[in-house]
Amino acid sequence: MSEIESRPVNNAIADKKRNPYTVWFVVIAFVAPVVLAYVMFFFVEVKSFVNHGEILNPIVHISSFKLTDEANEIIPRAELTYKWRLISFVGRDCDQVCESRLYDTRQIHTSLGKDQHRLIRMFVHLEPAGESLVKLIDTTHENVIHVNGDVNTIKETLGINIRDDASITNNEIYIMDPMGNVMMRFTQDQPNKELLFDLKKLLKASQIG
């Protein structure tokens, strides 16, 4: 046998066959940090991880709300995920407290700076918007996703998370992660800085979205 014939041949396909776990190692390398971040945030009692918002228990998925579009069609799960969201529930009209709270969400979004692109604001309309609310949205909240929801369905989905002092009709703000988990709530009395603190912490702890 000649020297050329005796040399080993580099076969990329053969190498891949000899390393069937390579792909799994790559997947784990990307997934592990995300899982660790969630475990640290939600389950490890460390002073620096103390949150101001109320973590929902149980956490619910946004698809369970059965939100609809303008044509009254259920919005597909894929369209409700992929980014972090600040969710506000609005009725027909918006009083001064409501206007202030919606304005808060806009300021919080702006305060995220370079991370603004990771967050979307979403208004869930529990009733058709009245003239004053439509005008407010057109003049102040143009970059917001608008969907429709049934108040009873959403309350039933949230279950024991609904209380007299914390529901969806008292200007609460909810945080949803990019996987569609509605997992944290802030009441109308909580200051912007608390919501912004928790939101920044979530974005820093997780690379998703």
N, C-alpha and C positions, 0 to 999 in steps of 0.2 A: 504494500500500500504506500502511495506517495505521501510526501509531507503535507501537501495541500489537502488530500483526502482525509488525513488523520486529524485535521484541526476541527475543534468543536464549532458548530454553526449556531449563531445567535438567532434564535427564533422567538420573536415577540409573542406570538400566539401561544407557543409552548410554555413560555415563561408565565403568562397569565394563567394557564391551566395549572401550573405548579403552585400558584399563589391564589387560591380561591377566596381567601379571607381578606385580601387587600381592600376590596371595595367596602367591606364591613368596618375595617379599621378607619377608613376615611370618614364614613358616616358617623361612627361613634365620636370621632374627633370633633365633629361639628355639633353634634347633638348634646354631648356631655356638658359643655359649658352652659347651655340653655337650661338643662335640667337642674344643674347645680345652682344656677341663679334663682330658679323658682323655689327650690328647697330652702335656700338661704333666706329668701325674702319672706316666705310664708310660714316656715316651720322652725327656724332657728331663732331663739330669743336672745338677740344681741342688741345692746343699746342703740347701736348705729342703724339697726334695721327696724326700729320702732316706727310704726306708721300712724298717720293722723286720720286717714279715712277708715271706714268700717269695711273689713273684708267680708264679703258675703259668704254665708254658710247655710246651704250649699251654694257653690258657684254655679251659675246657669249659662247655657249656651244661647247666643243671640238668635239662633234659628228657632228656638222654642217660643220666641215672642210672636212668630208668624207675621212678621212685618210685611206690608204691602206697598206697591208703587202707585203711581197716579191712575193706572188702569185697574187697580184693585187686585193685582196679581201678586201672589206670594213671591217675595224676593229670594232668588236662589242663595244658598249658603255661601257659595264662592264669592258673591258680590258683597257679602257682609263681613268678610274677613280680609286678611293680608296686611292691615295696618292697625295701629292703636286708635281708639276712638274715645272721644268725650261725648257722652250721650245725655241729652236734655229732653225731658218730656214736656210738651206744651199743649195747652188747650185751645179754645177758640180765640181768647184774648190774652193779653200779657200785661199785667199790672206793673207798678214801679219795681217791686221786688223781683218779678220775673225778668223785666228788662235788664235790671242790674246783674242778675245771675247769668243771663245769656251774654251780656257784655263781659263778665268775668271769664267765660270760656274763651272768648276772643283774645283777651289780654293774656291768658295763660298760654294759649297757642303761640302768640307772638313772642312770649318770654322764653320759649324753648330754643330760640335762635337757630343754630345749625340743625337741630333735630325737629324743626317744624314739619319737614316732609314725612316724618314717621307717624304723624298724628292727623286724624280727620275729625272734625266736629260734625255731629249728627243730631238733628232735631227729629224726635218722634212725635208726630201730630196725633193726639188722641181724639181730636175733633177737627173739622174743616176750619182753617184759619180765618178769622174775621178780618175786616178791612184794616184795622189798626195794626194787627200783627203782620199782615202781608206787607204793609208799608214799612214797618220796622225791619223786616227781613230784607226787603229790597234795598233799603238805604244803609243798613248796618251789618248785615250778615249774609253777604252775597256768596261767600265761599264755604257753604255748608251743605251737607247732604240732607235731603228731606225725605222721610218715609212716613208711613201711616201705621198706626197700631191700635188694637182694641184694648181699652183699659182693663177690662176684666180678664182677658187672656194673659196679659202681661203680669198682672197682680197674682193670678193663679200660678203662673210659672215661677215667680219669685218666692211664692209660698211663705214660709216662716220668716223670710227676710223682710216682709211687709209688716210694719208696726204703725201705731197711731202717729208717732213722731218721725217716721221715716217710711216713705212710700214712693210714688212716682208723680204725685200731684202737688207736691210742696216745694217745687223748684230744686229738687235733688239733682245732683250730677253723678253719673255713673262712668266708671272706666272699664273699657273692654280691651282685651289684649288682641294681637293679630290673629290668634287662632279662634276668635269668636267667643271667648269666655268673659262674660260680664261678671267682674269679680270684686269691684270696690265701689263704695258709695260715699258721697259727701253731702251733708245737709245744707240747706240754704243759709244757715248761720255760721258755717265754717269759712274762715278767710281764705282768700286766694293763695296766700303763701303756703298754707298747709297742703292744698291740693297740688300746687306746683312742686312742692318739696317731694311729695310721694311720687308724682308723675316722673320727675327727673330721676328719682331713685330707681323706678321701674325700668325706664329706658336705659339707664346705665347698667343695670343688672342683667338685662336681656339684650341680645344682639338681633332678635327677631323683629320684623316690622320695619 
